[in-house]
Amino acid sequence: MSALPNSVEGRDAAAHLHGYTNALTHGDVGPLIIENGKGVHVWDNSGNKYLEAMSGLWSTALGFSEQRLIDVATKQMQQLPYYHTFAHKGHGPAADLAYKLVEIAPVSMSKAFFTNSGSEAIDTAIKLCWYRSNALGKPEKKKIISRNRGYHGVTTAGACLTGLPANQASFDCLVPVVRVTCPHHWREGHPGESEEDFATRLAEELDSVIQAEGPDTVAAFFAEPVQGAGGVVVPPRTYWQKIQTILNKYDILLVADEVICGFGRTGNMFGCQTYDIQPDMMTLSKQLTSSYLPGSALLINDRVFEPIADESNKVGVLGHGFTGGGHPVVCAVANETIRIIEEDNLVERAAKVGAYMLAGLRQYESHPLVAEVRGVGLIGAIELVTNKETKVALEKPGQLGAIANAKSMEAGFFTRNMADAMAFCPPLIITESEVDDLIEGVGKALDATLAELPAGTVS
């Protein structure tokens, strides 16, 4: 790890933040204070340099020093630092962004609704599903189907859809959610079962679940094109085609959570394009603004919008919105982010450089700890085990991944372990040379992890 000069600011604050973190977790591990960023790298307050192979939180598409975003935010702050979109009011950046999102959507969309985070976009989608059901005279049609290991945020409603136990342990779940199997063929497939047969089985499971719950009680199916926080789960061939056939059979809405996949991550502008998904709603965030500012959006089609419009006209108001939703500075940054992604052909680059990254990661498939390398576009994962035949890691789930995560930092890059999977989601601007550095670091981290384990652990 190399040092960045003049990286000493913030150390006093670090001590205060360390205490705050410990007060929350009752642990002894304090925060690593990140002070500087440039391109795909960040530096901590001790001057150590790291390649940010997770784009922060799957989100900093343009890296950590895009001057155009800084300039457009500054200009908008000077012109109109804030205004809302309530009560038939609005402003240019929000209007421009709404038109642009509807224009580039992979399927016909009618309206954009602005929120502040992916979680808020998910909560809004849930509320609109319920509102629409009431508008259609179907008040019983409120259940949501989501998948095990899916991630849809941690707000009160979104956390109920999230299929990760850590996000629900000791919290109450207030939303009527029904779960189905995660489409991870390596983990969930039966012995000898092909990807095609696995996809068919999951579609049949969905059909059975809907029938058991009652089709008239199910409002929507929420899912990510590629599951991110669940371990970068790439769906098997024909999975989405078969799932959509079942949803259409029972007239159930499809909500595509594009918070991670959107704006180039899968090698297309949207994950829905990569897998030919035809959603009724799409949630967007993260790369929408390259996370330089918090912002998100929900896109809805006419099938969703028209009953809601009729109902709100009858009620007199659609009583939902956020103070910061459609913030002019956020919208200006989002508009510029999309322009840069298009002008610099970053979607195409993600496909090209992503294939290069995945090829580099696959060179470790023979490593004693590596069970599977998976990915699409510029997102991937390495599944770690101590026994490839039984597909087990250490006694506690996530323990092996945590060791690899620590060794990755020592090797000079940031990944994030999703249980026992090492995830990779670098900025779209990463070069092949920087990918080479990452791949070299991955090898060092894997070897260091192996060396950390007691003799006889790996078989």
KANOR-V630326 format. One record per residue. N is the residue number from 1. RES is the residue in three letters. SS is DSSP state (h for helix, s for strand, l for the rest). PSI is psi in whole degrees, -180 to 180 (999 if undefined). Layout:
n = [N,N]
res = [RES,RES]
ss = [SS,SS]
psi = [PSI,PSI]
This chain:
n = [1,2,3,4,5,6,7,8,9,10,11,12,13,14,15,16,17,18,19,20,21,22,23,24,25,26,27,28,29,30,31,32,33,34,35,36,37,38,39,40,41,42,43,44,45,46,47,48,49,50,51,52,53,54,55,56,57,58,59,60,61,62,63,64,65,66,67,68,69,70,71,72,73,74,75,76,77,78,79,80,81,82,83,84,85,86,87,88,89,90,91,92,93,94,95,96,97,98,99,100,101,102,103,104,105,106,107,108,109,110,111,112,113,114,115,116,117,118,119,120,121,122,123,124,125,126,127,128,129,130,131,132,133,134,135,136,137,138,139,140,141,142,143,144,145,146,147,148,149,150,151,152,153,154,155,156,157,158,159,160,161,162,163,164,165,166,167,168,169,170,171,172,173,174,175,176,177,178,179,180,181,182,183,184,185,186,187,188,189,190,191,192,193,194,195,196,197,198,199,200,201,202,203,204,205,206,207,208,209,210,211,212,213,214,215,216,217,218,219,220,221,222,223,224,225,226,227,228,229,230,231,232,233,234,235,236,237,238,239,240,241,242,243,244,245,246,247,248,249,250,251,252,253,254,255,256,257,258,259,260,261,262,263,264,265,266,267,268,269,270,271,272,273,274,275,276,277,278,279,280,281,282,283,284,285,286,287,288,289,290,291,292,293,294,295,296,297,298,299,300,301,302,303,304,305,306,307,308,309,310,311,312,313,314,315,316,317,318,319,320,321,322,323,324,325,326,327,328,329,330,331,332,333,334,335,336,337,338,339,340,341,342,343,344,345,346,347,348,349,350,351,352,353,354,355,356,357,358,359,360,361,362,363,364,365,366,367,368,369,370,371,372,373,374,375,376,377,378,379,380,381,382,383,384,385,386,387,388,389,390,391,392,393,394,395,396,397,398,399,400,401,402,403,404,405,406,407,408,409,410,411,412,413,414,415,416,417,418,419,420,421,422,423,424,425,426,427,428,429,430,431,432,433,434,435,436,437,438,439,440,441,442,443,444,445,446,447,448,449,450,451,452,453,454,455,456,457,458,459]
res = [MET,SER,ALA,LEU,PRO,ASN,SER,VAL,GLU,GLY,ARG,ASP,ALA,ALA,ALA,HIS,LEU,HIS,GLY,TYR,THR,ASN,ALA,LEU,THR,HIS,GLY,ASP,VAL,GLY,PRO,LEU,ILE,ILE,GLU,ASN,GLY,LYS,GLY,VAL,HIS,VAL,TRP,ASP,ASN,SER,GLY,ASN,LYS,TYR,LEU,GLU,ALA,MET,SER,GLY,LEU,TRP,SER,THR,ALA,LEU,GLY,PHE,SER,GLU,GLN,ARG,LEU,ILE,ASP,VAL,ALA,THR,LYS,GLN,MET,GLN,GLN,LEU,PRO,TYR,TYR,HIS,THR,PHE,ALA,HIS,LYS,GLY,HIS,GLY,PRO,ALA,ALA,ASP,LEU,ALA,TYR,LYS,LEU,VAL,GLU,ILE,ALA,PRO,VAL,SER,MET,SER,LYS,ALA,PHE,PHE,THR,ASN,SER,GLY,SER,GLU,ALA,ILE,ASP,THR,ALA,ILE,LYS,LEU,CYS,TRP,TYR,ARG,SER,ASN,ALA,LEU,GLY,LYS,PRO,GLU,LYS,LYS,LYS,ILE,ILE,SER,ARG,ASN,ARG,GLY,TYR,HIS,GLY,VAL,THR,THR,ALA,GLY,ALA,CYS,LEU,THR,GLY,LEU,PRO,ALA,ASN,GLN,ALA,SER,PHE,ASP,CYS,LEU,VAL,PRO,VAL,VAL,ARG,VAL,THR,CYS,PRO,HIS,HIS,TRP,ARG,GLU,GLY,HIS,PRO,GLY,GLU,SER,GLU,GLU,ASP,PHE,ALA,THR,ARG,LEU,ALA,GLU,GLU,LEU,ASP,SER,VAL,ILE,GLN,ALA,GLU,GLY,PRO,ASP,THR,VAL,ALA,ALA,PHE,PHE,ALA,GLU,PRO,VAL,GLN,GLY,ALA,GLY,GLY,VAL,VAL,VAL,PRO,PRO,ARG,THR,TYR,TRP,GLN,LYS,ILE,GLN,THR,ILE,LEU,ASN,LYS,TYR,ASP,ILE,LEU,LEU,VAL,ALA,ASP,GLU,VAL,ILE,CYS,GLY,PHE,GLY,ARG,THR,GLY,ASN,MET,PHE,GLY,CYS,GLN,THR,TYR,ASP,ILE,GLN,PRO,ASP,MET,MET,THR,LEU,SER,LYS,GLN,LEU,THR,SER,SER,TYR,LEU,PRO,GLY,SER,ALA,LEU,LEU,ILE,ASN,ASP,ARG,VAL,PHE,GLU,PRO,ILE,ALA,ASP,GLU,SER,ASN,LYS,VAL,GLY,VAL,LEU,GLY,HIS,GLY,PHE,THR,GLY,GLY,GLY,HIS,PRO,VAL,VAL,CYS,ALA,VAL,ALA,ASN,GLU,THR,ILE,ARG,ILE,ILE,GLU,GLU,ASP,ASN,LEU,VAL,GLU,ARG,ALA,ALA,LYS,VAL,GLY,ALA,TYR,MET,LEU,ALA,GLY,LEU,ARG,GLN,TYR,GLU,SER,HIS,PRO,LEU,VAL,ALA,GLU,VAL,ARG,GLY,VAL,GLY,LEU,ILE,GLY,ALA,ILE,GLU,LEU,VAL,THR,ASN,LYS,GLU,THR,LYS,VAL,ALA,LEU,GLU,LYS,PRO,GLY,GLN,LEU,GLY,ALA,ILE,ALA,ASN,ALA,LYS,SER,MET,GLU,ALA,GLY,PHE,PHE,THR,ARG,ASN,MET,ALA,ASP,ALA,MET,ALA,PHE,CYS,PRO,PRO,LEU,ILE,ILE,THR,GLU,SER,GLU,VAL,ASP,ASP,LEU,ILE,GLU,GLY,VAL,GLY,LYS,ALA,LEU,ASP,ALA,THR,LEU,ALA,GLU,LEU,PRO,ALA,GLY,THR,VAL,SER]
ss = [l,l,l,l,l,l,l,l,l,l,h,h,h,h,h,h,h,h,h,h,h,h,h,h,h,l,l,l,l,l,l,l,l,s,s,s,s,s,l,l,s,s,s,s,l,l,l,l,s,s,s,s,l,l,h,h,h,h,l,l,l,l,l,l,l,l,h,h,h,h,h,h,h,h,h,h,h,h,h,l,l,l,l,l,l,l,l,l,l,l,l,h,h,h,h,h,h,h,h,h,h,h,h,h,l,l,l,l,l,l,s,s,s,s,s,l,l,h,h,h,h,h,h,h,h,h,h,h,h,h,h,h,h,h,h,l,l,l,l,l,l,l,s,s,s,s,s,l,l,l,l,l,l,l,l,l,l,h,h,h,h,l,l,l,h,h,h,l,l,l,l,l,l,l,l,l,s,s,s,s,l,l,l,l,h,h,h,h,l,l,l,l,l,l,h,h,h,h,h,h,h,h,h,h,h,h,h,h,h,h,h,h,h,l,h,h,h,s,s,s,s,s,s,l,l,l,s,l,l,l,l,l,s,l,l,l,l,l,h,h,h,h,h,h,h,h,h,h,h,l,l,l,s,s,s,s,s,l,l,l,l,l,l,l,l,l,l,l,l,l,h,h,h,h,l,l,l,l,l,l,s,s,s,s,l,h,h,h,l,l,l,l,l,l,l,s,s,s,s,s,l,h,h,h,h,h,h,h,h,h,h,h,h,h,h,l,l,l,l,l,l,l,l,l,l,l,l,h,h,h,h,h,h,h,h,h,h,h,h,h,h,h,h,l,l,h,h,h,h,h,h,h,h,h,h,h,h,h,h,h,h,h,l,l,l,l,l,l,l,s,s,s,s,s,s,s,l,l,s,s,s,s,s,s,l,l,s,l,l,l,l,s,l,l,l,l,l,l,h,h,h,h,h,h,h,h,h,h,h,h,l,l,s,s,l,s,s,s,l,l,s,s,s,s,l,l,l,l,l,l,l,h,h,h,h,h,h,h,h,h,h,h,h,h,h,h,h,h,h,h,h,h,l,l,l,l,l,l,l]
psi = [129,163,148,126,154,28,65,-10,147,0,-34,-41,-30,-39,-41,-44,-35,-45,-39,-44,-44,-36,-32,-37,-13,27,179,-1,118,175,149,118,116,128,-30,155,143,124,-126,9,153,160,141,180,4,4,7,137,137,140,121,86,6,8,43,-98,67,25,-24,76,-38,15,-166,19,38,105,-31,-36,-38,-43,-44,-35,-42,-46,-43,-37,-37,-33,-52,93,-23,142,161,178,29,162,47,29,166,-168,166,-50,-39,-43,-44,-42,-41,-47,-42,-43,-42,-37,-44,-3,144,-18,169,120,155,-45,154,134,126,136,-171,-13,165,-38,-42,-35,-40,-47,-41,-42,-42,-48,-38,-33,-46,-43,-44,-43,-43,-41,-32,3,29,66,-16,-11,76,-11,146,136,130,177,149,139,6,156,124,28,-179,13,173,-45,-46,-38,-29,-34,-32,132,39,121,-35,-27,0,-15,126,6,152,148,119,-8,135,99,138,132,147,174,139,134,53,100,-42,-42,-40,-12,148,156,126,1,126,164,-39,-47,-35,-45,-41,-42,-40,-35,-41,-38,-45,-44,-45,-40,-44,-43,-40,-38,-27,111,-31,-3,-6,121,-43,159,119,130,150,141,-47,126,123,-75,-18,-1,23,67,111,122,151,162,139,1,-53,-36,-44,-37,-44,-32,-41,-44,-42,-35,-35,10,51,133,148,120,115,118,98,20,-41,-41,-25,155,42,-12,-37,9,-1,167,-37,150,-29,-33,-37,-34,14,51,139,78,159,-28,153,131,136,142,-152,-94,-10,-39,13,19,20,-28,150,127,154,170,155,125,138,150,178,-32,-35,-44,-44,-46,-34,-42,-43,-43,-42,-33,-38,-43,-36,-12,150,100,62,138,172,143,-43,0,128,28,134,-36,-41,-46,-38,-42,-40,-44,-42,-36,-47,-40,-44,-44,-42,-47,-37,8,43,-23,-48,-38,-37,-40,-44,-53,-31,-42,-38,-43,-46,-36,-40,-42,-34,-14,-14,11,-25,-3,143,-25,-8,120,-35,139,126,160,175,142,-137,50,135,177,152,121,125,138,166,-11,110,-29,-44,-9,36,154,-122,177,-42,122,134,-12,-44,-41,-37,-39,-46,-36,-44,-41,-29,-42,-42,-30,-2,22,157,124,-168,124,125,93,-115,27,135,121,149,125,63,164,149,-19,-1,141,166,-34,-41,-33,-40,-42,-42,-47,-40,-43,-37,-43,-44,-42,-41,-45,-40,-36,-46,-43,-24,-22,145,150,138,-4,-39,130,999]
